[in-house]
Amino acid sequence: MCILALKKDSTLWTWGNNNNGQLGHSPYFETAYVPMQVTSPLKWISLSGSLSSTTGIDSEGKIWVWGIIKGLFRIDTIQKSNYPIKISDIDGWKEIINYYYSIYVLKNDSSLWVNSSVYFPLRSFCCIPTYSSKNIEICPNDTVLIKGSKLFYGGSDIIDTLKSNLGCDSFVTNKAQLIVSDTGSFTSVFCNDDDIILFGKRFNINNSSDTVSLVNSSHNGCDSIIKINLTFLDQITVNEQINHFNDSILIKLNVQGGLPPYQFRWNTGDTLSEIRVKESGNYIVTITDFNNCNVIKIYYLLVSNNSDKNKPEINIIKNETGFLINNSESNIEELIIFNSIGQLIKRYKGTLPIIQIENIFSDFTILICVIKYKNGLTETIKLFK
């Protein structure tokens, strides 16, 4: 027989018979007559021995065995050992009993485990595991982390909770249950050149639809899904017809695009699509459609209050570079060029016999030519590129 002694400092001391190495420190068959320390490991919390083997639990809660150990804890390669051998790195053990060929071990969770030459090594003693399932509600595209494993809709995971009667493990199958999010739509009509921000996203004529998520705005706490479809109207375009009379000018506007009907507001106070003017000057009209989109047009109109009877005859010739105006009789005092919205482009003095209008059509398709004659008459001519 052999004697095991545990000191207050948790060191292990053994002495007695050592036929199978059960002392853990001396050669086989060498009897120790005085206590000798087992040096590996240094600290112990529980010890138990039989006629042929010794078992113990170190301060980290791990199991050690020495002496005849073949068949115990699935050790088949070693017959016996005269020094402690660690079974595995599994910890959590607190008390051990070595009784002949059976070893009983108590875990920290109070579960009892048994090992022998008959049972599977460290088989739970009188313990039945439990199985259950749990549905976890998950929003679309969300992931729940459970003990390091990602749980998402369509996937499942088995989690060992280590909670059961008699200390056995219980197995819980966690399944993701999809929560349906609130959905909605938003539609509206905007002007052609509008550039707006909705729900943090930019929308314009080149990007009129999208889907956005509103965080945690559903009744169940998930994100709401909003489908946005916007209509951007066609650009408002204006074509004008200008008719010149002896003492007035009639301008008619033809409007397209936007959203009819249209409203007209002239700087004269008129509210129709056409006006007749008898005085020269700038005429400004604001055109507003039904969606409150608007465009502003400016026209410079030069009205001649003189009869055409005394108006000199001039010749206008179009060539490859522009226009030639014959002033051989020096009837022209000044020639003024405006664009279609009344902006001054260029002035010509009537001192030359030939006035050449060129190199000013690159940015314009229509030019308004106002001719002032030396006899006081004026004439307005529209030149097309």
LUMZA-588424 format. One record per residue (C-alpha): residue number from 1; residue in one letter; x, y, z. Coordinates in steps of 0.1 Angstrom, whole numbers, padded with zeros to 4 digits, always signed. Each point is the difference from the previous one (the first is absolute). Example, Ala and Ser with C-alpha at 12.3 -4.5 7.8 and 13.67 -1.06 7.14 Angstrom:
+-----+---------+-------+-------+-------+
| num | residuo |    c1 |    c2 |    c3 |
+-----+---------+-------+-------+-------+
|   1 |       A | +0123 | -0045 | +0078 |
|   2 |       S | +0014 | +0034 | -0007 |
+-----+---------+-------+-------+-------+
END
This chain:
+-----+---------+-------+-------+-------+
| num | residuo |    c1 |    c2 |    c3 |
+-----+---------+-------+-------+-------+
|   1 |       M | +0000 | +0000 | +0000 |
|   2 |       C | +0010 | +0037 | -0003 |
|   3 |       I | -0009 | +0030 | +0020 |
|   4 |       L | -0011 | +0034 | -0015 |
|   5 |       A | +0003 | +0032 | +0020 |
|   6 |       L | -0011 | +0035 | -0009 |
|   7 |       K | +0017 | +0029 | +0018 |
|   8 |       K | -0015 | +0034 | +0009 |
|   9 |       D | +0020 | +0015 | -0029 |
|  10 |       S | -0018 | -0024 | -0024 |
|  11 |       T | +0032 | -0020 | -0007 |
|  12 |       L | -0003 | -0038 | -0003 |
|  13 |       W | +0022 | -0024 | +0020 |
|  14 |       T | +0000 | -0039 | -0004 |
|  15 |       W | +0017 | -0030 | +0015 |
|  16 |       G | -0003 | -0038 | +0002 |
|  17 |       N | -0002 | -0027 | -0026 |
|  18 |       N | +0009 | +0010 | -0036 |
|  19 |       N | -0004 | -0032 | -0020 |
|  20 |       N | -0019 | +0017 | -0028 |
|  21 |       G | +0013 | +0036 | +0004 |
|  22 |       Q | -0030 | +0012 | +0020 |
|  23 |       L | +0022 | +0022 | +0022 |
|  24 |       G | +0007 | +0023 | -0029 |
|  25 |       H | +0036 | +0008 | +0008 |
|  26 |       S | +0022 | -0032 | +0004 |
|  27 |       P | +0011 | -0029 | -0023 |
|  28 |       Y | -0023 | -0030 | -0003 |
|  29 |       F | +0002 | -0025 | +0029 |
|  30 |       E | +0019 | +0025 | +0021 |
|  31 |       T | -0017 | +0005 | +0034 |
|  32 |       A | +0001 | +0034 | +0016 |
|  33 |       Y | +0001 | -0001 | +0038 |
|  34 |       V | -0003 | +0038 | +0005 |
|  35 |       P | -0023 | +0025 | -0017 |
|  36 |       M | +0013 | +0013 | -0033 |
|  37 |       Q | -0015 | +0029 | -0021 |
|  38 |       V | -0017 | -0006 | -0034 |
|  39 |       T | +0014 | +0030 | -0018 |
|  40 |       S | -0022 | +0002 | -0031 |
|  41 |       P | -0024 | +0017 | +0002 |
|  42 |       L | +0008 | +0020 | +0031 |
|  43 |       K | -0035 | +0008 | +0013 |
|  44 |       W | -0028 | -0026 | +0006 |
|  45 |       I | -0036 | +0003 | +0012 |
|  46 |       S | -0012 | -0037 | +0001 |
|  47 |       L | +0017 | -0034 | +0000 |
|  48 |       S | -0010 | -0036 | +0001 |
|  49 |       G | +0019 | -0033 | -0004 |
|  50 |       S | -0006 | -0037 | -0005 |
|  51 |       L | +0022 | -0031 | +0003 |
|  52 |       S | +0015 | +0006 | -0035 |
|  53 |       S | -0006 | +0037 | -0010 |
|  54 |       T | -0002 | +0035 | +0014 |
|  55 |       T | -0022 | +0029 | -0013 |
|  56 |       G | -0001 | +0037 | +0008 |
|  57 |       I | -0014 | +0034 | -0009 |
|  58 |       D | +0024 | +0029 | -0002 |
|  59 |       S | -0008 | +0036 | +0010 |
|  60 |       E | -0011 | +0008 | -0035 |
|  61 |       G | -0027 | -0027 | +0001 |
|  62 |       K | +0017 | -0025 | -0023 |
|  63 |       I | +0002 | -0037 | +0005 |
|  64 |       W | +0034 | -0019 | +0004 |
|  65 |       V | +0006 | -0038 | +0003 |
|  66 |       W | +0031 | -0023 | +0007 |
|  67 |       G | +0007 | -0036 | +0008 |
|  68 |       I | -0017 | -0026 | -0022 |
|  69 |       I | -0020 | +0022 | -0023 |
|  70 |       K | -0007 | -0021 | -0031 |
|  71 |       G | -0037 | -0001 | -0008 |
|  72 |       L | -0008 | +0030 | +0022 |
|  73 |       F | -0011 | +0032 | -0018 |
|  74 |       R | +0006 | -0017 | -0034 |
|  75 |       I | +0037 | -0003 | +0006 |
|  76 |       D | +0011 | -0031 | -0020 |
|  77 |       T | +0036 | +0009 | -0009 |
|  78 |       I | +0014 | +0002 | +0035 |
|  79 |       Q | -0001 | -0030 | +0024 |
|  80 |       K | +0011 | +0018 | +0031 |
|  81 |       S | +0018 | +0031 | +0011 |
|  82 |       N | +0020 | +0010 | +0031 |
|  83 |       Y | -0007 | +0037 | -0004 |
|  84 |       P | -0033 | +0019 | -0005 |
|  85 |       I | -0015 | +0002 | -0035 |
|  86 |       K | -0026 | +0026 | -0008 |
|  87 |       I | -0031 | -0014 | -0016 |
|  88 |       S | -0010 | +0030 | -0020 |
|  89 |       D | -0003 | +0038 | +0002 |
|  90 |       I | -0037 | -0002 | +0010 |
|  91 |       D | -0004 | +0017 | +0033 |
|  92 |       G | -0029 | +0006 | +0024 |
|  93 |       W | +0005 | -0031 | +0022 |
|  94 |       K | +0001 | +0004 | +0038 |
|  95 |       E | +0000 | -0035 | +0016 |
|  96 |       I | +0011 | -0035 | -0010 |
|  97 |       I | -0004 | -0035 | +0015 |
|  98 |       N | +0021 | -0030 | -0013 |
|  99 |       Y | -0017 | -0032 | +0009 |
| 100 |       Y | +0016 | -0031 | -0015 |
| 101 |       Y | -0007 | +0002 | -0037 |
| 102 |       S | -0026 | +0027 | +0002 |
| 103 |       I | +0007 | +0038 | +0004 |
| 104 |       Y | -0027 | +0024 | +0010 |
| 105 |       V | +0006 | +0038 | -0006 |
| 106 |       L | -0022 | +0029 | +0012 |
| 107 |       K | -0001 | +0032 | -0021 |
| 108 |       N | -0003 | +0035 | +0012 |
| 109 |       D | -0037 | +0000 | -0013 |
| 110 |       S | -0006 | -0029 | +0024 |
| 111 |       S | -0004 | -0025 | -0028 |
| 112 |       L | +0014 | -0035 | +0007 |
| 113 |       W | +0021 | -0019 | -0026 |
| 114 |       V | +0013 | -0035 | +0000 |
| 115 |       N | +0029 | -0018 | -0018 |
| 116 |       S | +0007 | -0037 | +0000 |
| 117 |       S | +0012 | -0028 | -0022 |
| 118 |       V | -0037 | -0006 | -0009 |
| 119 |       Y | -0014 | +0035 | -0006 |
| 120 |       F | +0010 | +0025 | -0026 |
| 121 |       P | +0027 | +0022 | +0016 |
| 122 |       L | -0015 | +0028 | +0022 |
| 123 |       R | -0036 | -0009 | -0007 |
| 124 |       S | -0026 | +0021 | +0018 |
| 125 |       F | -0015 | -0020 | +0029 |
| 126 |       C | -0038 | -0001 | +0003 |
| 127 |       C | -0005 | +0030 | -0023 |
| 128 |       I | -0024 | +0005 | -0029 |
| 129 |       P | +0006 | +0030 | -0024 |
| 130 |       T | -0029 | +0021 | -0011 |
| 131 |       Y | -0008 | +0014 | -0034 |
| 132 |       S | -0021 | +0030 | -0009 |
| 133 |       S | -0004 | +0026 | -0027 |
| 134 |       K | -0004 | +0038 | +0000 |
| 135 |       N | -0013 | +0024 | -0026 |
| 136 |       I | +0019 | +0033 | -0001 |
| 137 |       E | -0017 | +0028 | -0019 |
| 138 |       I | +0023 | +0017 | -0025 |
| 139 |       C | -0005 | +0030 | -0023 |
| 140 |       P | +0009 | -0004 | -0037 |
| 141 |       N | +0038 | +0002 | -0006 |
| 142 |       D | +0007 | -0001 | +0038 |
| 143 |       T | +0023 | -0024 | +0017 |
| 144 |       V | +0000 | -0011 | +0037 |
| 145 |       L | +0032 | -0012 | +0016 |
| 146 |       I | -0005 | -0029 | +0024 |
| 147 |       K | +0031 | -0013 | +0018 |
| 148 |       G | +0022 | +0010 | -0029 |
| 149 |       S | -0023 | -0015 | -0027 |
| 150 |       K | -0019 | +0022 | -0025 |
| 151 |       L | -0037 | -0007 | -0002 |
| 152 |       F | -0020 | +0014 | -0030 |
| 153 |       Y | -0032 | -0007 | -0018 |
| 154 |       G | +0002 | -0034 | -0017 |
| 155 |       G | +0028 | -0013 | +0022 |
| 156 |       S | +0000 | -0019 | +0033 |
| 157 |       D | +0024 | -0008 | +0027 |
| 158 |       I | +0002 | -0024 | +0030 |
| 159 |       I | +0012 | +0016 | +0032 |
| 160 |       D | +0012 | -0020 | +0030 |
| 161 |       T | -0013 | +0020 | +0030 |
| 162 |       L | +0015 | -0023 | +0027 |
| 163 |       K | -0033 | +0003 | +0020 |
| 164 |       S | -0020 | -0031 | +0009 |
| 165 |       N | -0012 | -0021 | +0029 |
| 166 |       L | +0028 | -0021 | +0016 |
| 167 |       G | +0026 | +0022 | -0017 |
| 168 |       C | -0002 | -0015 | -0035 |
| 169 |       D | +0002 | +0022 | -0031 |
| 170 |       S | -0032 | +0011 | -0016 |
| 171 |       F | -0001 | +0007 | -0038 |
| 172 |       V | -0021 | +0029 | -0013 |
| 173 |       T | -0006 | +0004 | -0038 |
| 174 |       N | -0003 | +0037 | -0007 |
| 175 |       K | -0019 | +0008 | -0032 |
| 176 |       A | -0004 | +0034 | -0016 |
| 177 |       Q | -0036 | +0011 | -0005 |
| 178 |       L | -0004 | +0029 | -0026 |
| 179 |       I | -0018 | +0031 | +0011 |
| 180 |       V | -0019 | +0017 | -0029 |
| 181 |       S | +0010 | +0037 | -0003 |
| 182 |       D | -0023 | +0028 | -0007 |
| 183 |       T | +0000 | +0011 | -0036 |
| 184 |       G | -0012 | +0032 | -0018 |
| 185 |       S | +0003 | +0021 | -0030 |
| 186 |       F | +0005 | +0037 | -0008 |
| 187 |       T | -0008 | +0017 | -0033 |
| 188 |       S | +0000 | +0036 | -0010 |
| 189 |       V | +0005 | +0023 | -0030 |
| 190 |       F | +0029 | +0025 | -0003 |
| 191 |       C | +0013 | +0025 | -0025 |
| 192 |       N | +0025 | -0010 | -0026 |
| 193 |       D | +0030 | +0017 | +0016 |
| 194 |       D | -0009 | -0008 | +0037 |
| 195 |       D | +0027 | -0017 | +0021 |
| 196 |       I | -0014 | -0012 | +0033 |
| 197 |       I | +0011 | -0021 | +0030 |
| 198 |       L | -0025 | -0026 | +0014 |
| 199 |       F | +0009 | -0023 | +0029 |
| 200 |       G | +0037 | +0009 | -0004 |
| 201 |       K | +0001 | -0008 | -0038 |
| 202 |       R | +0003 | +0024 | -0029 |
| 203 |       F | -0026 | -0002 | -0028 |
| 204 |       N | -0002 | +0018 | -0034 |
| 205 |       I | -0010 | -0006 | -0036 |
| 206 |       N | +0029 | -0025 | -0003 |
| 207 |       N | -0009 | -0019 | +0032 |
| 208 |       S | -0037 | +0000 | +0006 |
| 209 |       S | -0006 | -0033 | +0019 |
| 210 |       D | +0016 | -0019 | +0028 |
| 211 |       T | -0007 | -0021 | +0031 |
| 212 |       V | +0010 | +0013 | +0035 |
| 213 |       S | -0001 | -0015 | +0035 |
| 214 |       L | -0011 | +0019 | +0030 |
| 215 |       V | +0018 | -0013 | +0030 |
| 216 |       N | -0022 | -0015 | +0028 |
| 217 |       S | -0031 | +0017 | -0013 |
| 218 |       S | -0022 | -0031 | -0004 |
| 219 |       H | -0026 | -0008 | +0027 |
| 220 |       N | +0021 | -0031 | +0009 |
| 221 |       G | +0033 | +0018 | +0002 |
| 222 |       C | +0013 | -0010 | -0034 |
| 223 |       D | +0010 | +0024 | -0028 |
| 224 |       S | -0028 | +0013 | -0022 |
| 225 |       I | +0004 | -0004 | -0037 |
| 226 |       I | -0011 | +0030 | -0021 |
| 227 |       K | -0002 | -0002 | -0038 |
| 228 |       I | +0004 | +0035 | -0016 |
| 229 |       N | -0012 | +0007 | -0035 |
| 230 |       L | +0002 | +0037 | -0011 |
| 231 |       T | -0011 | +0016 | -0032 |
| 232 |       F | +0021 | +0029 | -0015 |
| 233 |       L | -0018 | +0020 | -0026 |
| 234 |       D | +0013 | +0008 | -0034 |
| 235 |       Q | +0018 | +0034 | -0003 |
| 236 |       I | -0023 | +0029 | -0008 |
| 237 |       T | +0008 | +0013 | -0035 |
| 238 |       V | -0013 | +0032 | -0016 |
| 239 |       N | -0003 | +0008 | -0037 |
| 240 |       E | -0010 | +0035 | -0009 |
| 241 |       Q | -0016 | +0016 | -0031 |
| 242 |       I | +0007 | +0037 | -0004 |
| 243 |       N | -0020 | +0021 | -0025 |
| 244 |       H | +0011 | +0036 | -0008 |
| 245 |       F | -0025 | +0026 | -0009 |
| 246 |       N | +0003 | +0037 | -0008 |
| 247 |       D | -0006 | +0012 | +0035 |
| 248 |       S | +0001 | -0032 | +0021 |
| 249 |       I | +0014 | -0035 | +0005 |
| 250 |       L | -0021 | -0031 | +0007 |
| 251 |       I | +0018 | -0029 | +0018 |
| 252 |       K | -0016 | -0034 | +0004 |
| 253 |       L | +0014 | -0028 | +0023 |
| 254 |       N | -0003 | -0037 | -0006 |
| 255 |       V | +0009 | -0020 | +0032 |
| 256 |       Q | +0008 | -0037 | +0003 |
| 257 |       G | +0013 | -0023 | +0027 |
| 258 |       G | -0007 | +0002 | +0038 |
| 259 |       L | -0035 | -0006 | +0011 |
| 260 |       P | -0028 | +0020 | -0018 |
| 261 |       P | -0019 | +0022 | +0004 |
| 262 |       Y | +0023 | +0030 | +0001 |
| 263 |       Q | -0002 | +0034 | +0016 |
| 264 |       F | +0016 | +0031 | -0016 |
| 265 |       R | +0011 | +0031 | +0019 |
| 266 |       W | +0015 | +0028 | -0020 |
| 267 |       N | +0017 | +0030 | +0015 |
| 268 |       T | -0027 | +0020 | -0017 |
| 269 |       G | -0026 | -0016 | +0022 |
| 270 |       D | -0014 | -0021 | -0029 |
| 271 |       T | -0009 | -0037 | +0007 |
| 272 |       L | -0005 | -0014 | -0034 |
| 273 |       S | +0024 | -0020 | -0023 |
| 274 |       E | +0001 | +0029 | -0024 |
| 275 |       I | +0004 | +0038 | +0003 |
| 276 |       R | +0000 | +0030 | -0024 |
| 277 |       V | +0025 | +0027 | +0009 |
| 278 |       K | +0003 | +0035 | -0014 |
| 279 |       E | +0032 | +0011 | +0018 |
| 280 |       S | +0035 | -0013 | -0004 |
| 281 |       G | +0017 | -0016 | +0030 |
| 282 |       N | +0005 | -0033 | +0020 |
| 283 |       Y | -0030 | -0021 | +0005 |
| 284 |       I | +0002 | -0027 | +0027 |
| 285 |       V | -0024 | -0029 | +0004 |
| 286 |       T | +0000 | -0027 | +0027 |
| 287 |       I | -0017 | -0032 | -0011 |
| 288 |       T | -0012 | -0024 | +0028 |
| 289 |       D | -0014 | -0034 | -0006 |
| 290 |       F | -0026 | -0019 | +0022 |
| 291 |       N | +0028 | -0015 | +0021 |
| 292 |       N | +0014 | +0035 | +0008 |
| 293 |       C | +0030 | -0005 | -0022 |
| 294 |       N | +0009 | +0032 | -0019 |
| 295 |       V | +0023 | +0015 | -0026 |
| 296 |       I | +0007 | +0037 | -0006 |
| 297 |       K | +0004 | +0014 | -0035 |
| 298 |       I | +0013 | +0035 | -0009 |
| 299 |       Y | -0007 | +0016 | -0034 |
| 300 |       Y | +0013 | +0033 | -0012 |
| 301 |       L | -0025 | +0015 | -0025 |
| 302 |       L | +0007 | +0031 | -0021 |
| 303 |       V | -0032 | +0016 | -0013 |
| 304 |       S | +0001 | +0024 | -0030 |
| 305 |       N | -0026 | +0027 | +0002 |
| 306 |       N | +0009 | +0013 | -0034 |
| 307 |       S | -0015 | -0008 | -0033 |
| 308 |       D | +0019 | -0023 | -0024 |
| 309 |       K | -0005 | +0025 | -0029 |
| 310 |       N | +0032 | +0018 | +0006 |
| 311 |       K | +0020 | -0031 | +0011 |
| 312 |       P | +0032 | -0003 | -0021 |
| 313 |       E | +0005 | -0032 | -0020 |
| 314 |       I | +0029 | -0022 | +0011 |
| 315 |       N | +0013 | -0033 | -0012 |
| 316 |       I | +0008 | -0028 | +0024 |
| 317 |       I | +0021 | -0029 | -0014 |
| 318 |       K | +0007 | -0032 | +0018 |
| 319 |       N | +0034 | -0016 | -0006 |
| 320 |       E | +0021 | -0028 | +0016 |
| 321 |       T | +0012 | +0020 | +0029 |
| 322 |       G | -0031 | +0021 | +0009 |
| 323 |       F | -0018 | +0029 | -0017 |
| 324 |       L | +0009 | +0029 | -0022 |
| 325 |       I | -0021 | +0032 | +0002 |
| 326 |       N | +0004 | +0024 | -0029 |
| 327 |       N | +0004 | +0036 | +0012 |
| 328 |       S | +0013 | +0015 | -0032 |
| 329 |       E | -0024 | +0030 | +0002 |
| 330 |       S | +0010 | +0006 | +0037 |
| 331 |       N | -0035 | -0001 | +0012 |
| 332 |       I | +0008 | -0019 | +0032 |
| 333 |       E | +0010 | +0019 | +0030 |
| 334 |       E | +0004 | -0029 | +0024 |
| 335 |       L | -0006 | -0038 | +0001 |
| 336 |       I | -0005 | -0017 | +0034 |
| 337 |       I | +0000 | -0038 | +0004 |
| 338 |       F | -0019 | -0017 | +0029 |
| 339 |       N | -0005 | -0037 | +0008 |
| 340 |       S | -0035 | -0015 | +0003 |
| 341 |       I | -0004 | +0010 | +0037 |
| 342 |       G | +0010 | +0037 | -0006 |
| 343 |       Q | +0036 | -0001 | +0010 |
| 344 |       L | +0023 | +0024 | -0019 |
| 345 |       I | +0025 | -0019 | -0021 |
| 346 |       K | +0017 | +0026 | -0023 |
| 347 |       R | -0004 | +0035 | -0015 |
| 348 |       Y | +0010 | +0012 | -0035 |
| 349 |       K | +0004 | +0036 | -0011 |
| 350 |       G | -0014 | +0008 | -0034 |
| 351 |       T | +0032 | +0015 | -0014 |
| 352 |       L | +0009 | -0030 | -0021 |
| 353 |       P | -0016 | -0007 | -0034 |
| 354 |       I | -0002 | -0037 | +0008 |
| 355 |       I | -0008 | -0012 | +0035 |
| 356 |       Q | +0011 | -0036 | +0006 |
| 357 |       I | -0017 | -0020 | +0028 |
| 358 |       E | +0021 | -0031 | +0007 |
| 359 |       N | +0016 | -0021 | +0028 |
| 360 |       I | -0028 | +0008 | +0024 |
| 361 |       F | -0023 | -0030 | -0008 |
| 362 |       S | +0021 | -0026 | +0018 |
| 363 |       D | -0021 | +0003 | +0032 |
| 364 |       F | -0033 | +0010 | -0015 |
| 365 |       T | -0025 | -0012 | -0026 |
| 366 |       I | -0021 | +0031 | -0002 |
| 367 |       L | +0012 | +0037 | +0000 |
| 368 |       I | -0021 | +0031 | +0002 |
| 369 |       C | +0014 | +0027 | -0023 |
| 370 |       V | -0012 | +0036 | +0007 |
| 371 |       I | +0007 | +0025 | -0027 |
| 372 |       K | +0000 | +0037 | +0007 |
| 373 |       Y | -0002 | +0022 | -0032 |
| 374 |       K | +0013 | +0035 | -0003 |
| 375 |       N | -0035 | +0013 | -0008 |
| 376 |       G | -0011 | -0011 | +0035 |
| 377 |       L | -0018 | -0032 | -0010 |
| 378 |       T | +0008 | -0034 | +0016 |
| 379 |       E | -0005 | -0035 | -0012 |
| 380 |       T | +0003 | -0034 | +0019 |
| 381 |       I | +0011 | -0031 | -0019 |
| 382 |       K | +0003 | -0035 | +0013 |
| 383 |       L | +0031 | -0019 | -0013 |
| 384 |       F | +0002 | -0038 | +0001 |
| 385 |       K | +0032 | -0020 | +0001 |
+-----+---------+-------+-------+-------+
END
